[in-house]
Amino acid sequence: MHDGNITIDSISKIEGTAGLEVTVKDGEVKDLKFIIKDYRRFYTEAVKGKPFMASPSFLSRICGTCSVAHLFASLEAIEKSQGIELTDQTNLLRRLAYDGLMIRDHALHLYFFVLPDVLGIDSILDIPDDHDDLGHTLLHDSFDIKRLGADITDVIIGAAIHAPIPTIGGFLKPPDPSKFPELVDRLEALRPQVLRGIKVFYENEDELIRNEDYMCLRNDESFEFIEGEVINSTGKRVPEEQFHDFLKLVVVPYSQSEGYVFSDVHEDYLVGSLARVNFNKDLLHPRTLKDAKTFLDVFPSNNVYHNNLAQAIEILHCVDDAIDILSEIEIKPEKPAQAERKAGVGVGVVEAPRGILYHMAKIDDKGMIEDYDVIVPTSQNQICIEKDLKRYFSENLSKKSEAELKYDAEKIIRAYDPCMSCATNFLTIEWIRS
Amino acid sequence: MDSVDTIVPSKKLAIGWFSFTCSEDSTILLTELLNDHWDEWKKVIEFRHLRSLKTQNSLKDLDVAFIEGAVSSEKQADEVREIRNNSKYVVAVGSCACTGLPSSSRNDFLSEEMNEKMKFYMNHFNYSDKVKKLADVIKVDDMVEGCPMNVEVFLTVVDKYLDIFKIK
Protein backbone atom coordinates (compact mmCIF):
# COMPACT_ATOMS: atom_id res chain seq x y z
CA MET A 1 0.00 0.00 0.00
CA HIS A 2 1.37 3.42 -0.95
CA ASP A 3 1.27 6.34 1.45
CA GLY A 4 2.62 9.86 1.40
CA ASN A 5 3.30 12.29 -1.41
CA ILE A 6 5.24 11.15 -4.44
CA THR A 7 6.37 13.40 -7.25
CA ILE A 8 7.72 12.52 -10.66
CA ASP A 9 9.08 15.66 -12.23
CA SER A 10 9.36 14.73 -15.85
CA ILE A 11 7.97 12.15 -18.17
CA SER A 12 9.32 12.41 -21.65
CA LYS A 13 8.52 11.23 -25.16
CA ILE A 14 5.16 12.93 -25.50
CA GLU A 15 4.20 15.99 -27.47
CA GLY A 16 4.07 19.05 -25.23
CA THR A 17 4.13 19.98 -21.59
CA ALA A 18 1.67 18.46 -19.14
CA GLY A 19 1.38 17.18 -15.60
CA LEU A 20 -0.38 14.50 -13.65
CA GLU A 21 -1.33 14.71 -9.99
CA VAL A 22 -2.59 11.59 -8.24
CA THR A 23 -4.02 11.97 -4.75
CA VAL A 24 -4.16 8.73 -2.76
CA LYS A 25 -5.81 8.46 0.63
CA ASP A 26 -6.33 5.32 2.68
CA GLY A 27 -5.16 3.21 -0.22
CA GLU A 28 -7.64 4.68 -2.69
CA VAL A 29 -7.26 7.13 -5.55
CA LYS A 30 -9.21 10.16 -4.39
CA ASP A 31 -8.33 12.49 -7.21
CA LEU A 32 -6.37 12.54 -10.44
CA LYS A 33 -5.60 15.62 -12.48
CA PHE A 34 -4.19 15.58 -15.99
CA ILE A 35 -2.81 19.10 -16.33
CA ILE A 36 -1.90 20.70 -19.65
CA LYS A 37 0.83 23.19 -18.86
CA ASP A 38 1.88 24.80 -22.12
CA TYR A 39 1.47 28.54 -21.95
CA ARG A 40 -1.21 29.92 -24.21
CA ARG A 41 -0.20 32.08 -27.13
CA PHE A 42 -3.69 33.45 -27.85
CA TYR A 43 -3.25 33.09 -31.63
CA THR A 44 -7.01 33.07 -32.26
CA GLU A 45 -7.10 36.51 -30.62
CA ALA A 46 -4.04 37.68 -32.52
CA VAL A 47 -5.64 37.07 -35.93
CA LYS A 48 -8.68 39.23 -35.16
CA GLY A 49 -8.74 42.38 -37.25
CA LYS A 50 -6.13 40.94 -39.61
CA PRO A 51 -6.68 40.11 -43.32
CA PHE A 52 -7.92 36.56 -43.77
CA MET A 53 -5.32 35.87 -46.45
CA ALA A 54 -2.53 35.83 -43.86
CA SER A 55 -4.30 33.77 -41.23
CA PRO A 56 -3.78 30.15 -42.40
CA SER A 57 0.00 30.51 -42.54
CA PHE A 58 0.06 32.24 -39.17
CA LEU A 59 -2.20 29.63 -37.56
CA SER A 60 -0.11 26.76 -38.89
CA ARG A 61 2.37 27.99 -36.24
CA ILE A 62 0.05 26.60 -33.54
CA CYS A 63 1.83 23.28 -33.91
CA GLY A 64 5.17 22.11 -35.26
CA THR A 65 4.40 18.49 -35.95
CA CYS A 66 0.85 18.83 -37.33
CA SER A 67 1.14 22.32 -38.81
CA VAL A 68 -0.20 20.97 -42.12
CA ALA A 69 -3.43 19.96 -40.36
CA HIS A 70 -3.90 23.46 -38.91
CA LEU A 71 -3.02 24.99 -42.27
CA PHE A 72 -5.57 22.91 -44.17
CA ALA A 73 -8.32 23.34 -41.53
CA SER A 74 -7.81 27.10 -41.61
CA LEU A 75 -7.81 27.19 -45.42
CA GLU A 76 -11.04 25.18 -45.46
CA ALA A 77 -12.73 27.45 -42.91
CA ILE A 78 -11.87 30.61 -44.82
CA GLU A 79 -12.68 29.11 -48.23
CA LYS A 80 -16.11 28.07 -46.97
CA SER A 81 -16.70 31.53 -45.48
CA GLN A 82 -16.06 32.99 -48.93
CA GLY A 83 -17.90 30.35 -50.92
CA ILE A 84 -14.74 29.30 -52.74
CA GLU A 85 -14.99 26.00 -54.63
CA LEU A 86 -11.83 23.97 -55.08
CA THR A 87 -10.82 22.05 -58.19
CA ASP A 88 -10.51 18.28 -58.15
CA GLN A 89 -6.75 18.70 -58.60
CA THR A 90 -6.47 20.89 -55.51
CA ASN A 91 -8.49 18.43 -53.43
CA LEU A 92 -6.37 15.53 -54.62
CA LEU A 93 -3.07 17.30 -54.00
CA ARG A 94 -4.17 18.31 -50.51
CA ARG A 95 -5.07 14.68 -49.83
CA LEU A 96 -1.64 13.64 -51.08
CA ALA A 97 0.12 16.19 -48.88
CA TYR A 98 -1.96 14.93 -45.98
CA ASP A 99 -0.76 11.39 -46.64
CA GLY A 100 2.78 12.71 -46.26
CA LEU A 101 1.85 14.42 -42.99
CA MET A 102 0.32 11.26 -41.53
CA ILE A 103 3.24 9.06 -42.59
CA ARG A 104 5.83 11.35 -41.00
CA ASP A 105 3.86 12.32 -37.90
CA HIS A 106 2.69 8.83 -36.96
CA ALA A 107 6.20 7.44 -37.51
CA LEU A 108 7.67 10.06 -35.18
CA HIS A 109 5.24 9.08 -32.43
CA LEU A 110 5.42 5.33 -32.93
CA TYR A 111 9.14 4.87 -33.40
CA PHE A 112 10.73 7.74 -31.45
CA PHE A 113 8.29 7.91 -28.52
CA VAL A 114 6.57 4.51 -28.16
CA LEU A 115 9.13 2.03 -29.53
CA PRO A 116 11.42 2.33 -26.46
CA ASP A 117 8.48 1.11 -24.32
CA VAL A 118 8.03 -1.88 -26.61
CA LEU A 119 11.75 -2.66 -26.51
CA GLY A 120 12.03 -2.13 -22.74
CA ILE A 121 14.59 0.66 -22.98
CA ASP A 122 14.56 4.35 -22.08
CA SER A 123 15.25 5.87 -25.44
CA ILE A 124 16.01 5.23 -29.07
CA LEU A 125 19.40 6.67 -28.14
CA ASP A 126 20.00 3.40 -26.24
CA ILE A 127 19.42 1.17 -29.25
CA PRO A 128 22.66 -0.71 -29.97
CA ASP A 129 24.53 -0.18 -33.20
CA ASP A 130 23.98 -3.81 -34.12
CA HIS A 131 22.44 -4.65 -37.48
CA ASP A 132 21.03 -7.90 -36.08
CA ASP A 133 19.15 -6.07 -33.32
CA LEU A 134 15.40 -5.62 -33.98
CA GLY A 135 15.48 -2.16 -32.44
CA HIS A 136 18.25 -1.12 -34.82
CA THR A 137 16.24 -2.39 -37.77
CA LEU A 138 13.06 -0.63 -36.67
CA LEU A 139 14.89 2.60 -35.93
CA HIS A 140 16.36 2.69 -39.42
CA ASP A 141 12.93 1.79 -40.82
CA SER A 142 11.62 4.87 -39.04
CA PHE A 143 14.25 7.08 -40.66
CA ASP A 144 13.12 5.86 -44.09
CA ILE A 145 9.42 6.25 -43.27
CA LYS A 146 9.73 9.73 -41.77
CA ARG A 147 12.03 10.91 -44.55
CA LEU A 148 9.62 9.76 -47.25
CA GLY A 149 6.62 11.35 -45.55
CA ALA A 150 8.50 14.63 -45.34
CA ASP A 151 9.66 14.33 -48.94
CA ILE A 152 6.06 13.95 -50.15
CA THR A 153 5.05 17.15 -48.38
CA ASP A 154 8.19 18.88 -49.66
CA VAL A 155 7.32 18.04 -53.26
CA ILE A 156 3.61 18.88 -53.01
CA ILE A 157 3.43 21.85 -50.62
CA GLY A 158 7.02 23.04 -50.21
CA ALA A 159 7.80 21.84 -46.67
CA ALA A 160 6.72 19.40 -43.97
CA ILE A 161 6.56 22.17 -41.37
CA HIS A 162 4.79 25.49 -42.07
CA ALA A 163 4.39 24.74 -45.77
CA PRO A 164 4.53 27.86 -47.99
CA ILE A 165 2.77 26.65 -51.17
CA PRO A 166 -0.88 26.06 -50.14
CA THR A 167 -3.03 29.19 -50.26
CA ILE A 168 -6.69 30.11 -50.14
CA GLY A 169 -8.29 28.53 -53.20
CA GLY A 170 -5.45 26.19 -54.12
CA PHE A 171 -1.68 26.33 -54.54
CA LEU A 172 0.74 29.16 -55.31
CA LYS A 173 2.43 26.81 -57.78
CA PRO A 174 1.82 23.24 -58.94
CA PRO A 175 4.19 20.45 -57.91
CA ASP A 176 6.83 19.12 -60.29
CA PRO A 177 5.40 15.81 -61.62
CA SER A 178 8.84 14.64 -62.77
CA LYS A 179 9.51 13.85 -59.10
CA PHE A 180 6.51 11.54 -58.77
CA PRO A 181 7.93 8.28 -60.21
CA GLU A 182 10.80 8.23 -57.73
CA LEU A 183 8.39 8.79 -54.87
CA VAL A 184 6.23 5.91 -56.09
CA ASP A 185 9.25 3.59 -56.26
CA ARG A 186 10.31 4.54 -52.75
CA LEU A 187 6.77 4.10 -51.40
CA GLU A 188 6.56 0.60 -52.89
CA ALA A 189 9.93 -0.28 -51.40
CA LEU A 190 8.79 1.06 -48.03
CA ARG A 191 5.74 -1.22 -47.68
CA PRO A 192 7.63 -4.21 -46.14
CA GLN A 193 9.21 -1.89 -43.57
CA VAL A 194 5.82 -0.43 -42.66
CA LEU A 195 4.35 -3.92 -42.35
CA ARG A 196 7.24 -4.92 -40.06
CA GLY A 197 6.30 -2.04 -37.76
CA ILE A 198 2.61 -2.97 -37.81
CA LYS A 199 3.49 -6.51 -36.70
CA VAL A 200 5.58 -5.19 -33.79
CA PHE A 201 2.75 -2.99 -32.47
CA TYR A 202 0.23 -5.81 -33.05
CA GLU A 203 2.30 -8.21 -30.96
CA ASN A 204 2.71 -5.74 -28.11
CA GLU A 205 0.58 -7.14 -25.27
CA ASP A 206 -0.07 -3.98 -23.25
CA GLU A 207 -3.76 -3.47 -22.55
CA LEU A 208 -5.97 -0.79 -21.01
CA ILE A 209 -9.65 -1.14 -21.82
CA ARG A 210 -11.62 2.12 -21.97
CA ASN A 211 -15.24 3.00 -22.67
CA GLU A 212 -16.78 2.72 -26.13
CA ASP A 213 -17.27 6.40 -26.99
CA TYR A 214 -15.35 7.66 -30.00
CA MET A 215 -15.75 10.34 -32.61
CA CYS A 216 -14.20 10.90 -36.04
CA LEU A 217 -14.89 12.00 -39.59
CA ARG A 218 -16.45 9.50 -41.95
CA ASN A 219 -16.75 9.80 -45.69
CA ASP A 220 -18.63 6.80 -47.01
CA GLU A 221 -16.53 6.70 -50.18
CA SER A 222 -13.02 6.49 -48.76
CA PHE A 223 -10.91 6.51 -45.62
CA GLU A 224 -10.80 10.27 -45.30
CA PHE A 225 -8.86 12.82 -43.24
CA ILE A 226 -10.18 16.04 -44.78
CA GLU A 227 -13.78 15.61 -45.91
CA GLY A 228 -16.67 13.89 -44.19
CA GLU A 229 -19.28 14.11 -41.48
CA VAL A 230 -18.55 13.68 -37.81
CA ILE A 231 -19.91 10.41 -36.43
CA ASN A 232 -20.03 9.08 -32.89
CA SER A 233 -20.44 5.67 -31.32
CA THR A 234 -24.23 5.74 -31.53
CA GLY A 235 -24.03 6.29 -35.27
CA LYS A 236 -25.16 9.88 -34.96
CA ARG A 237 -23.90 12.03 -37.84
CA VAL A 238 -23.14 15.70 -37.52
CA PRO A 239 -22.22 18.02 -40.41
CA GLU A 240 -18.87 19.80 -39.95
CA GLU A 241 -20.53 23.18 -39.48
CA GLN A 242 -22.61 21.82 -36.58
CA PHE A 243 -19.73 20.04 -34.85
CA HIS A 244 -19.23 22.80 -32.28
CA ASP A 245 -22.88 22.49 -31.19
CA PHE A 246 -22.31 18.80 -30.56
CA LEU A 247 -19.79 19.53 -27.78
CA LYS A 248 -20.06 20.91 -24.30
CA LEU A 249 -17.04 22.88 -23.15
CA VAL A 250 -15.73 21.99 -19.71
CA VAL A 251 -13.45 24.41 -17.89
CA VAL A 252 -10.64 22.47 -16.25
CA PRO A 253 -9.37 24.99 -13.68
CA TYR A 254 -5.96 23.39 -13.20
CA SER A 255 -5.25 23.01 -16.91
CA GLN A 256 -4.31 25.58 -19.54
CA SER A 257 -6.70 23.85 -21.94
CA GLU A 258 -10.45 23.42 -21.88
CA GLY A 259 -11.96 19.95 -22.02
CA TYR A 260 -14.96 18.73 -24.01
CA VAL A 261 -17.73 16.16 -23.56
CA PHE A 262 -20.74 15.20 -25.65
CA SER A 263 -23.33 17.95 -25.29
CA ASP A 264 -26.27 15.58 -24.90
CA VAL A 265 -25.02 12.94 -22.47
CA HIS A 266 -21.97 14.78 -21.07
CA GLU A 267 -19.85 11.67 -21.58
CA ASP A 268 -16.16 11.76 -22.47
CA TYR A 269 -15.07 10.51 -25.87
CA LEU A 270 -11.85 9.70 -27.69
CA VAL A 271 -10.65 11.08 -31.02
CA GLY A 272 -7.66 9.91 -33.08
CA SER A 273 -6.44 6.87 -34.96
CA LEU A 274 -8.22 4.36 -32.74
CA ALA A 275 -11.54 6.11 -33.41
CA ARG A 276 -10.86 6.30 -37.16
CA VAL A 277 -9.88 2.66 -37.57
CA ASN A 278 -12.69 1.49 -35.28
CA PHE A 279 -15.29 3.30 -37.38
CA ASN A 280 -13.76 3.36 -40.85
CA LYS A 281 -11.63 0.25 -41.29
CA ASP A 282 -13.96 -0.93 -44.06
CA LEU A 283 -12.86 2.11 -46.07
CA LEU A 284 -9.10 1.54 -45.87
CA HIS A 285 -7.19 1.14 -49.14
CA PRO A 286 -7.75 -2.34 -50.66
CA ARG A 287 -4.03 -3.18 -50.52
CA THR A 288 -3.94 -2.18 -46.84
CA LEU A 289 -7.03 -4.28 -46.13
CA LYS A 290 -5.42 -7.27 -47.83
CA ASP A 291 -1.93 -7.06 -46.36
CA ALA A 292 -2.94 -5.93 -42.86
CA LYS A 293 -5.97 -8.22 -42.58
CA THR A 294 -4.69 -10.19 -39.59
CA PHE A 295 -3.81 -7.04 -37.71
CA LEU A 296 -7.13 -5.36 -38.53
CA ASP A 297 -9.10 -8.21 -36.98
CA VAL A 298 -8.59 -6.66 -33.50
CA PHE A 299 -10.71 -3.64 -34.50
CA PRO A 300 -13.08 -2.34 -33.27
CA SER A 301 -11.06 -2.25 -30.09
CA ASN A 302 -11.37 -0.42 -26.78
CA ASN A 303 -7.73 -1.08 -25.85
CA VAL A 304 -5.99 2.30 -25.62
CA TYR A 305 -2.69 0.76 -26.73
CA HIS A 306 -4.31 -0.18 -30.02
CA ASN A 307 -4.15 3.51 -30.88
CA ASN A 308 -0.51 2.73 -31.67
CA LEU A 309 -1.46 -0.20 -33.91
CA ALA A 310 -4.10 1.95 -35.60
CA GLN A 311 -1.50 4.61 -36.37
CA ALA A 312 0.84 2.00 -37.84
CA ILE A 313 -1.97 0.74 -40.08
CA GLU A 314 -2.81 4.30 -41.12
CA ILE A 315 0.78 4.72 -42.27
CA LEU A 316 0.31 1.77 -44.64
CA HIS A 317 -3.01 3.18 -45.87
CA CYS A 318 -1.38 6.54 -46.58
CA VAL A 319 1.49 4.84 -48.40
CA ASP A 320 -0.99 2.99 -50.61
CA ASP A 321 -3.18 6.04 -51.14
CA ALA A 322 -0.14 8.17 -52.06
CA ILE A 323 1.04 5.53 -54.57
CA ASP A 324 -2.34 5.71 -56.32
CA ILE A 325 -2.48 9.49 -56.46
CA LEU A 326 1.13 9.93 -57.57
CA SER A 327 0.68 7.25 -60.26
CA GLU A 328 -2.56 8.58 -61.68
CA ILE A 329 -2.68 12.35 -61.30
CA GLU A 330 -1.92 14.55 -64.29
CA ILE A 331 -0.85 17.98 -63.13
CA LYS A 332 -2.41 20.90 -64.98
CA PRO A 333 -1.44 24.52 -64.48
CA GLU A 334 -4.05 26.12 -62.24
CA LYS A 335 -4.43 29.39 -60.44
CA PRO A 336 -5.98 29.48 -56.96
CA ALA A 337 -9.78 29.70 -57.10
CA GLN A 338 -11.10 33.08 -56.07
CA ALA A 339 -14.43 34.60 -55.17
CA GLU A 340 -15.71 38.09 -54.51
CA ARG A 341 -14.82 39.11 -50.96
CA LYS A 342 -17.79 38.99 -48.62
CA ALA A 343 -18.77 38.68 -45.00
CA GLY A 344 -19.35 35.11 -43.88
CA VAL A 345 -18.66 32.27 -41.49
CA GLY A 346 -16.83 29.08 -42.43
CA VAL A 347 -15.94 25.89 -40.58
CA GLY A 348 -13.06 23.58 -41.44
CA VAL A 349 -12.99 20.20 -39.73
CA VAL A 350 -10.18 17.78 -40.54
CA GLU A 351 -8.69 14.70 -38.95
CA ALA A 352 -5.33 15.83 -37.59
CA PRO A 353 -2.98 12.94 -36.78
CA ARG A 354 -4.36 12.95 -33.22
CA GLY A 355 -8.02 13.38 -34.14
CA ILE A 356 -10.70 15.89 -35.01
CA LEU A 357 -9.42 19.44 -35.50
CA TYR A 358 -11.92 22.30 -35.79
CA HIS A 359 -11.30 25.79 -37.19
CA MET A 360 -14.04 28.44 -37.43
CA ALA A 361 -13.49 31.76 -39.20
CA LYS A 362 -15.88 34.69 -39.16
CA ILE A 363 -14.99 37.26 -41.82
CA ASP A 364 -16.30 40.81 -42.16
CA ASP A 365 -17.15 42.53 -45.46
CA LYS A 366 -13.65 44.03 -45.68
CA GLY A 367 -11.99 40.63 -45.58
CA MET A 368 -10.83 40.97 -41.99
CA ILE A 369 -11.06 38.25 -39.34
CA GLU A 370 -13.88 39.18 -36.96
CA ASP A 371 -13.77 36.03 -34.87
CA TYR A 372 -11.81 32.77 -34.87
CA ASP A 373 -12.01 29.54 -32.91
CA VAL A 374 -9.89 26.40 -32.79
CA ILE A 375 -10.59 23.10 -31.00
CA VAL A 376 -7.67 20.67 -30.99
CA PRO A 377 -7.77 16.88 -30.49
CA THR A 378 -5.92 16.82 -27.19
CA SER A 379 -8.42 19.23 -25.62
CA GLN A 380 -11.13 16.77 -26.60
CA ASN A 381 -9.19 13.77 -25.27
CA GLN A 382 -8.16 15.48 -22.05
CA ILE A 383 -11.10 14.34 -19.94
CA CYS A 384 -11.06 10.74 -21.15
CA ILE A 385 -7.30 10.53 -20.55
CA GLU A 386 -7.95 11.63 -16.98
CA LYS A 387 -10.82 9.17 -16.45
CA ASP A 388 -8.95 6.23 -17.99
CA LEU A 389 -5.86 6.93 -15.90
CA LYS A 390 -7.95 7.17 -12.75
CA ARG A 391 -9.50 3.80 -13.54
CA TYR A 392 -6.04 2.34 -14.16
CA PHE A 393 -4.64 3.62 -10.86
CA SER A 394 -7.72 2.48 -8.93
CA GLU A 395 -7.49 -1.04 -10.34
CA ASN A 396 -3.74 -1.41 -9.92
CA LEU A 397 -2.82 0.56 -6.81
CA SER A 398 -2.58 -2.53 -4.63
CA LYS A 399 -1.24 -4.83 -7.34
CA LYS A 400 1.79 -2.99 -8.68
CA SER A 401 4.85 -1.32 -7.29
CA GLU A 402 5.12 2.43 -7.34
CA ALA A 403 7.75 2.27 -10.05
CA GLU A 404 5.52 0.09 -12.21
CA LEU A 405 2.56 2.41 -11.75
CA LYS A 406 4.60 5.44 -12.76
CA TYR A 407 6.07 3.71 -15.76
CA ASP A 408 2.66 2.44 -16.92
CA ALA A 409 1.17 5.92 -16.52
CA GLU A 410 3.81 7.25 -18.88
CA LYS A 411 3.14 4.47 -21.39
CA ILE A 412 -0.62 5.02 -21.25
CA ILE A 413 -0.27 8.75 -21.85
CA ARG A 414 2.12 8.10 -24.72
CA ALA A 415 -0.43 5.70 -26.27
CA TYR A 416 -2.97 8.53 -26.45
CA ASP A 417 -0.34 10.56 -28.34
CA PRO A 418 -1.36 13.85 -26.76
CA CYS A 419 -0.11 17.07 -28.32
CA MET A 420 0.01 19.83 -25.80
CA SER A 421 1.02 22.97 -27.64
CA CYS A 422 -0.27 21.15 -29.68
CA ALA A 423 3.35 19.87 -29.54
CA THR A 424 6.13 18.16 -27.63
CA ASN A 425 8.40 17.78 -24.80
CA PHE A 426 7.80 16.81 -21.24
CA LEU A 427 5.15 15.89 -18.76
CA THR A 428 5.35 16.46 -15.05
CA ILE A 429 3.61 14.07 -12.73
CA GLU A 430 2.99 15.04 -9.15
CA TRP A 431 1.56 12.40 -6.85
CA ILE A 432 -0.13 13.61 -3.72
CA ARG A 433 -0.67 10.80 -1.25
CA SER A 434 -2.01 11.17 2.23
CA MET B 1 43.26 -0.95 -36.49
CA ASP B 2 39.95 0.87 -36.63
CA SER B 3 39.00 2.65 -39.80
CA VAL B 4 38.52 6.39 -39.60
CA ASP B 5 34.75 5.87 -39.76
CA THR B 6 34.62 3.78 -36.60
CA ILE B 7 36.86 5.90 -34.37
CA VAL B 8 34.80 7.36 -31.55
CA PRO B 9 36.24 10.44 -29.83
CA SER B 10 37.02 10.10 -26.13
CA LYS B 11 34.89 13.13 -25.38
CA LYS B 12 31.54 13.86 -26.94
CA LEU B 13 29.83 17.23 -27.14
CA ALA B 14 27.36 17.28 -24.23
CA ILE B 15 24.26 19.08 -25.43
CA GLY B 16 20.86 19.84 -24.00
CA TRP B 17 17.75 20.70 -25.99
CA PHE B 18 14.95 22.65 -24.32
CA SER B 19 11.57 24.01 -25.41
CA PHE B 20 9.55 26.86 -23.98
CA THR B 21 6.61 28.77 -25.47
CA CYS B 22 6.42 27.94 -29.18
CA SER B 23 5.06 25.43 -31.67
CA GLU B 24 8.14 23.29 -31.04
CA ASP B 25 8.71 23.11 -34.77
CA SER B 26 12.49 23.17 -34.37
CA THR B 27 12.30 20.13 -32.09
CA ILE B 28 10.35 18.35 -34.81
CA LEU B 29 12.95 19.44 -37.34
CA LEU B 30 15.70 18.09 -35.09
CA THR B 31 13.99 14.70 -35.06
CA GLU B 32 13.87 14.87 -38.85
CA LEU B 33 17.59 15.70 -39.03
CA LEU B 34 18.26 12.49 -37.12
CA ASN B 35 17.06 10.59 -40.21
CA ASP B 36 20.26 11.60 -41.97
CA HIS B 37 22.70 12.49 -39.17
CA TRP B 38 22.10 9.65 -36.70
CA ASP B 39 25.29 7.67 -37.33
CA GLU B 40 27.45 10.78 -37.47
CA TRP B 41 26.05 12.46 -34.37
CA LYS B 42 25.96 9.31 -32.22
CA LYS B 43 29.76 9.26 -32.44
CA VAL B 44 30.39 12.85 -31.45
CA ILE B 45 27.35 14.10 -29.52
CA GLU B 46 25.94 13.09 -26.15
CA PHE B 47 22.29 14.13 -25.91
CA ARG B 48 22.44 14.74 -22.17
CA HIS B 49 19.09 16.48 -21.94
CA LEU B 50 16.47 15.84 -24.63
CA ARG B 51 13.06 15.24 -23.13
CA SER B 52 11.41 14.57 -26.46
CA LEU B 53 13.53 11.42 -26.77
CA LYS B 54 14.57 10.28 -23.29
CA THR B 55 13.40 10.04 -19.69
CA GLN B 56 16.78 10.05 -17.95
CA ASN B 57 17.95 13.63 -18.46
CA SER B 58 20.64 15.68 -16.77
CA LEU B 59 21.33 19.41 -16.73
CA LYS B 60 24.82 18.97 -15.34
CA ASP B 61 27.83 20.42 -17.16
CA LEU B 62 26.32 20.93 -20.59
CA ASP B 63 28.71 22.10 -23.28
CA VAL B 64 25.94 23.66 -25.36
CA ALA B 65 22.27 24.26 -24.55
CA PHE B 66 19.92 24.74 -27.50
CA ILE B 67 16.80 26.58 -26.41
CA GLU B 68 13.71 27.09 -28.55
CA GLY B 69 10.66 29.13 -27.59
CA ALA B 70 9.91 32.43 -25.93
CA VAL B 71 9.67 33.06 -22.20
CA SER B 72 6.07 33.52 -20.96
CA SER B 73 6.43 33.59 -17.18
CA GLU B 74 8.87 34.15 -14.35
CA LYS B 75 8.82 30.38 -13.76
CA GLN B 76 10.07 29.82 -17.29
CA ALA B 77 12.64 32.61 -16.80
CA ASP B 78 13.99 30.79 -13.73
CA GLU B 79 14.25 27.56 -15.72
CA VAL B 80 16.12 29.35 -18.50
CA ARG B 81 18.54 30.88 -15.98
CA GLU B 82 19.19 27.42 -14.51
CA ILE B 83 20.03 26.10 -17.96
CA ARG B 84 22.38 29.05 -18.52
CA ASN B 85 24.14 28.37 -15.21
CA ASN B 86 24.75 24.76 -16.22
CA SER B 87 25.89 25.40 -19.81
CA LYS B 88 29.12 26.71 -21.26
CA TYR B 89 27.29 28.06 -24.31
CA VAL B 90 23.65 28.80 -25.08
CA VAL B 91 22.16 28.87 -28.58
CA ALA B 92 18.72 30.39 -29.23
CA VAL B 93 16.87 28.26 -31.77
CA GLY B 94 13.93 29.36 -33.91
CA SER B 95 12.03 32.57 -34.27
CA CYS B 96 10.32 32.61 -30.85
CA ALA B 97 13.61 32.24 -28.96
CA CYS B 98 15.48 34.68 -31.22
CA THR B 99 12.83 37.40 -31.64
CA GLY B 100 9.90 36.45 -29.39
CA LEU B 101 7.54 36.27 -32.36
CA PRO B 102 5.09 34.84 -33.10
CA SER B 103 4.61 33.67 -29.49
CA SER B 104 4.89 37.26 -28.24
CA SER B 105 1.94 38.39 -30.38
CA ARG B 106 -0.03 39.09 -27.20
CA ASN B 107 2.45 41.84 -26.30
CA ASP B 108 0.74 44.00 -28.93
CA PHE B 109 -2.79 43.48 -27.62
CA LEU B 110 -4.39 46.64 -26.32
CA SER B 111 -5.80 46.40 -22.81
CA GLU B 112 -9.37 46.67 -24.13
CA GLU B 113 -8.65 43.65 -26.35
CA MET B 114 -7.86 41.47 -23.33
CA ASN B 115 -11.07 39.58 -22.67
CA GLU B 116 -12.03 37.94 -19.40
CA LYS B 117 -10.99 34.50 -20.60
CA MET B 118 -7.49 35.71 -21.41
CA LYS B 119 -7.22 37.53 -18.10
CA PHE B 120 -8.29 34.36 -16.28
CA TYR B 121 -5.53 32.29 -17.81
CA MET B 122 -2.88 34.98 -17.41
CA ASN B 123 -3.72 35.57 -13.76
CA HIS B 124 -4.48 31.97 -12.83
CA PHE B 125 -1.23 30.60 -14.25
CA ASN B 126 1.01 33.59 -13.42
CA TYR B 127 1.87 34.74 -16.93
CA SER B 128 4.34 37.59 -17.24
CA ASP B 129 2.95 40.85 -18.57
CA LYS B 130 5.12 40.49 -21.67
CA VAL B 131 6.47 37.47 -23.53
CA LYS B 132 10.26 37.79 -23.86
CA LYS B 133 12.82 36.60 -26.33
CA LEU B 134 15.61 34.51 -24.84
CA ALA B 135 18.24 37.29 -24.91
CA ASP B 136 15.95 39.42 -22.73
CA VAL B 137 16.45 36.89 -19.94
CA ILE B 138 19.92 35.38 -20.29
CA LYS B 139 23.12 35.81 -22.30
CA VAL B 140 22.85 34.09 -25.69
CA ASP B 141 26.01 33.02 -27.51
CA ASP B 142 24.55 32.11 -30.90
CA MET B 143 21.24 32.27 -32.72
CA VAL B 144 19.68 29.96 -35.30
CA GLU B 145 16.82 31.99 -36.69
CA GLY B 146 13.89 30.76 -38.75
CA CYS B 147 10.42 29.36 -38.23
CA PRO B 148 11.33 26.53 -37.99
CA MET B 149 15.09 26.96 -37.54
CA ASN B 150 17.30 27.29 -40.61
CA VAL B 151 18.85 23.83 -41.07
CA GLU B 152 22.07 25.01 -42.73
CA VAL B 153 22.75 27.53 -39.97
CA PHE B 154 21.99 24.92 -37.31
CA LEU B 155 24.42 22.42 -38.83
CA THR B 156 27.07 25.14 -39.06
CA VAL B 157 26.58 26.01 -35.38
CA VAL B 158 26.87 22.33 -34.40
CA ASP B 159 30.12 22.06 -36.36
CA LYS B 160 31.38 25.26 -34.75
CA TYR B 161 30.99 23.85 -31.25
CA LEU B 162 32.45 20.49 -32.23
CA ASP B 163 35.51 22.48 -33.33
CA ILE B 164 35.58 24.62 -30.18
CA PHE B 165 35.58 21.51 -28.02
CA LYS B 166 38.07 19.80 -30.39
CA ILE B 167 35.80 16.82 -30.93
CA LYS B 168 36.27 16.38 -34.64
Interface residues (C-beta under 8 A of the other chain):
Chain A: S10 I11 S12 K13 E15 G16 T17 D38 Y39 R40 R41 F42 Y43 E45 A46 K48 F58 R61 I62 C63 G64 T65 S67 R104 L108 F112 F113 D122 S123 I124 L125 D129 L139 F143 D144 K146 R147 A150 A160 I161 H162 P253 Q256 E410 S421 A423 T424 N425 F426
Chain B: S19 T21 C22 S23 E24 D25 S26 T27 I28 L29 T31 E32 L34 N35 D36 W38 K42 F47 L50 R51 S52 L53 K54 T55 Q56 N57 S72 S73 Q76 P102 S103 S105 R106 D108 F109 E113 N115 M118 Y121 H124 F125 Y127 C147 P148
